[in-house]
């Protein structure tokens, strides 16, 4: 998106500033409360940084180990070198004419998965409330944790009336939530395929950890016959204990003492209750397919600057504190990865020209680095990207 377009779209979004102010105030209250209560978390974040650094250094080795572990657990594993290949793999696994329920997944946004599957003749539903709002608006996610952060409750009530047919008072946020619950409940039951991302993957056990609050993650990954996981290879860490540490840091820095659900998925459902004969496909999915996405990540792991972005936990702290984000929201950044960290991710996944131009927006204030649990030096890296862009343009 061009700089002029960012400003135009942000200025046309009448709800943006009010909605951001409401959400940022709520987040900051939660963050202060949680970090004060759990004083150990800052030291644990430093340990997780070391875990991520080590994992990225041996990322190709961990991909192989994770693949072997998953296949031993009766999961089908595919390696996708780019977005096109990932769409092709998932498209073949889903087929056509299916009902698909999705959990929130920035990686699926990265490859444009929902619209791709819809164009193949599938009925696809985002089941995270924020992502469903974005789907109804046919817009883009505005934040890693709260994708509909720019949408005021008054607009949500209108969307529910239009898409579900239920009238809900504009100040009745619980009523809006329950209306969506009733609507999606049947979709979960009827779904042929559930698609999720992964917050972190343990290479030694092949376990996929998914953090959610709404319960949609468990319904999407346990009710359908087939569960498809799409995850970037940077999500892999060496061991299950490492994965639990990563999960704890994600939850705390997102402003939660603990998420409502932390799911650990290590294969399709199974039982051995009859004469210890293991049968797969008990009450949950009969099949679990895992698509591990490269799409520039392996190249970035060898890049002095960009490998920092691979440490990102997607907690969204940096976006809340960024002064530019407070003005233009997720219009700054890519279609999937927004804000300053989105500049780095656009460089990784191949949107380099867009990233270079948008680097001009960064103030270099380092607020993002101060609040990032991984201490990612986003502002310094953007400054280098911007300097290179200015030199390319002959403006130095």
Number of C-alpha atoms within 10 A of each C-alpha: 15 13 15 9 12 18 14 13 12 19 14 10 12 13 17 20 19 12 17 22 16 13 16 17 11 12 18 16 11 18 18 12 15 20 17 11 11 11 10 10 19 16 12 16 22 15 17 25 20 14 19 25 19 13 23 26 13 13 22 15 13 22 22 13 19 27 23 17 21 25 16 14 16 16 22 16 19 17 18 20 15 17 20 13 17 23 21 15 16 21 16 11 14 22 13 15 13 18 21 27 30 28 27 25 22 24 19 23 16 17 21 16 22 20 15 16 23 17 11 14 14 19 18 23 22 23 27 24 21 21 24 20 22 20 19 16 13 9 12 19 27 29 26 23 18 16 22 25 23 25 22 19 17 15 13 21 21 17 18 20 15 12 11 13 12 17 15 20 14 15 11 12 15 10 16 22 14 12 19 18 15 11 15 20 13 10 18 24 14 15 22 20 26 29 27 24 25 24 22 28 31 26 27 19 19 26 24 26 22 21 23 19 14 15 15 23 25 20 20 28 28 21 19 24 19 24 30 25 20 25 24 24 25 27 28 29 28 24 18 20 12 19 24 18 17 25 21 21 26 25 20 23 26 23 23 19 18 18 17 13 15 20 16 19 18 20 25 24 19 16 13 11 9 8 6 8 10 12 14 17 15 13 14 18 24 19 19 24 23 24 23 24 24 21 22 18 24 19 13 22 23 12 12 9 17 20 23 22 24 23 22 21 26 19 19 23 27 23 28 23 19 22 16 17 23 17 17 22 26 30 23 29 26 26 20 24 24 25 31 29 25 23 28 31 28 24 20 24 18 13 14 16 14 17 27 22 17 25 27 17 17 21 15 17 12 17 19 25 19 15 18 22 26 23 16 23 18 25 21 15 22 26 16 14 22 20 17 14 19 15 10 10 9 8 8 9
